[in-house]
Amino acid sequence: MELIRPHVFLPQWQKSDGDCSVSSLSMATGIPYHIIAETARKVGLKKVIQSGMWLTEMEKLVNGLTPPIQMRVVSPERALDEGYGLVVVKFLRTKEYHSLAVWHGLVCDPLNSLLWEPDVYIKNNYQRTRYQNGVLLYRESDVKSRVSKRSVTK
């Protein structure tokens, strides 16, 4: 499996209060927002645009993309060290979660599409915040070979 590292970074603003994960996935993968939102609807996650999504729902969404993307939940430090993927922050006052894209070791907040140094983002956020989870996204390079092996009859 190959870690997804987009060559070009296209900032994606959130379109509603709950779609930070959809916007962050778009930035982290280089896949246009509308394709990720359409895939969410196709896999039965119609409300994630308005209400957000849990990591289990995110996994269902990335598995529904064509070609599918594999997702690995890791520590936020690991995601930041790898330099690509997502990190999830927790606002300590409101107990809400928020997804940020990671590109070249910087975090991009879909609320304003600004790129931040990870430690500066935490210190300058208007709410008390901490990194909660990291998400690494992988392109499965051997999908075709595995599918063809399963479809071959003896």
C-alpha positions as MATLAB code, in Angstrom:
seq = 'MELIRPHVFLPQWQKSDGDCSVSSLSMATGIPYHIIAETARKVGLKKVIQSGMWLTEMEKLVNGLTPPIQMRVVSPERALDEGYGLVVVKFLRTKEYHSLAVWHGLVCDPLNSLLWEPDVYIKNNYQRTRYQNGVLLYRESDVKSRVSKRSVTK';
ca = [
       0.000    0.000    0.000;
       1.173    3.476   -0.825;
       0.589    6.521    1.403;
      -1.435    9.146   -0.463;
       0.681   12.272   -0.958;
      -1.026   14.757   -3.289;
       1.459   16.763   -5.370;
      -0.871   19.752   -5.481;
      -2.802   21.042   -2.505;
      -6.220   22.525   -3.193;
      -7.717   24.181   -0.085;
     -11.348   23.210    0.431;
     -13.638   25.328    2.574;
     -16.353   23.635    4.569;
     -19.758   24.064    2.967;
     -21.731   23.431    6.168;
     -21.103   23.101    9.895;
     -20.702   19.320    9.753;
     -18.640   18.591    6.658;
     -15.123   19.179    8.000;
     -14.254   15.513    7.402;
     -15.519   15.595    3.805;
     -13.549   18.797    3.152;
     -10.436   17.411    4.860;
     -10.658   14.139    2.922;
     -10.866   16.139   -0.285;
      -7.723   18.091    0.611;
      -5.810   15.054    1.910;
      -6.546   12.857   -1.121;
      -6.763   15.391   -3.938;
     -10.218   14.014   -4.809;
     -12.769   16.767   -5.547;
     -15.233   17.565   -2.748;
     -18.293   16.739   -4.882;
     -17.022   13.197   -5.570;
     -16.446   12.512   -1.875;
     -19.872   13.976   -0.975;
     -21.543   11.909   -3.731;
     -19.778    8.749   -2.514;
     -20.976    9.462    1.038;
     -24.559    9.486   -0.224;
     -24.027    6.296   -2.257;
     -22.708    4.363    0.749;
     -25.625    5.452    2.935;
     -23.997    8.357    4.774;
     -26.440   11.033    3.662;
     -26.316   13.119    6.847;
     -22.537   13.462    7.234;
     -22.508   16.719    5.258;
     -24.688   18.373    7.911;
     -23.849   16.448   11.059;
     -20.246   15.265   10.651;
     -18.934   11.721   10.801;
     -17.214    9.345   13.154;
     -14.047    7.520   12.121;
     -16.057    4.336   11.463;
     -18.225    6.278    9.011;
     -15.129    7.793    7.414;
     -13.772    4.291    6.851;
     -17.014    3.259    5.147;
     -16.783    6.344    2.940;
     -13.157    5.867    1.834;
     -13.808    2.182    1.131;
     -16.646    3.273   -1.184;
     -14.418    5.496   -3.318;
     -13.194    4.253   -6.685;
     -10.533    3.027   -6.358;
     -11.002    2.326   -2.648;
      -8.712    3.958   -0.133;
      -7.488    2.175    2.958;
      -7.517    4.130    6.194;
      -5.403    3.555    9.287;
      -6.129    5.351   12.573;
      -2.860    6.292   14.261;
      -1.653    8.748   16.858;
      -1.810   12.386   15.778;
       1.971   12.552   16.203;
       2.431    9.731   13.679;
       0.178   11.444   11.110;
       2.052   14.715   11.566;
       5.417   12.911   11.308;
       4.313   11.208    8.063;
       3.276   14.655    6.825;
       0.072   13.610    5.049;
      -3.438   12.450    5.967;
      -5.789   13.852    8.583;
      -5.721   14.798   12.222;
      -8.760   15.114   14.424;
      -8.812   17.773   17.112;
     -11.056   17.978   20.129;
     -12.316   21.333   21.352;
     -12.045   20.934   25.101;
     -14.792   23.415   26.035;
     -17.500   22.125   23.721;
     -16.282   18.489   23.518;
     -16.725   18.672   19.732;
     -14.367   17.101   17.212;
     -13.001   18.680   14.040;
     -11.009   17.216   11.117;
      -7.970   18.893    9.596;
      -6.023   17.890    6.504;
      -2.267   17.317    6.790;
      -0.078   18.217    3.819;
       3.730   18.418    3.918;
       3.499   18.410    7.727;
       1.201   21.445    7.872;
      -2.418   21.317    9.008;
      -5.191   22.930    6.992;
      -8.384   23.907    8.765;
     -11.392   23.635    6.430;
     -13.135   26.401    8.412;
     -10.855   28.968    6.770;
      -8.477   26.960    4.512;
      -5.416   28.386    6.245;
      -2.249   26.261    6.499;
      -0.716   26.145    9.978;
       2.326   24.714   11.680;
       0.755   22.018   13.916;
       1.976   23.451   17.230;
       1.009   27.007   16.252;
      -2.522   25.864   15.342;
      -3.026   24.369   18.805;
      -1.626   27.445   20.586;
      -3.516   30.034   18.523;
      -6.889   28.369   18.238;
      -9.706   30.417   19.745;
     -10.765   27.392   21.808;
      -8.675   25.126   23.989;
      -7.814   22.302   21.621;
      -5.784   19.109   21.534;
      -4.953   16.593   18.846;
      -7.079   13.465   19.321;
      -6.384   11.054   16.422;
      -4.416   10.805   13.240;
      -5.567    9.140   10.031;
      -3.250    7.856    7.331;
      -4.762    7.221    3.903;
      -3.352    4.590    1.569;
      -3.876    3.829   -2.084;
      -4.042    0.087   -2.505;
      -1.620   -0.654   -5.311;
      -2.504   -4.339   -5.467;
      -6.308   -4.051   -5.718;
      -6.443   -5.352   -9.294;
      -4.302   -8.388   -8.580;
      -6.329   -9.355   -5.528;
      -9.624   -8.928   -7.351;
      -8.441  -10.929  -10.351;
      -7.187  -13.755   -8.113;
     -10.559  -14.007   -6.409;
     -12.431  -14.021   -9.695;
     -10.362  -16.828  -11.230;
     -12.124  -20.186  -11.077;
     -10.211  -23.425  -10.723;
];
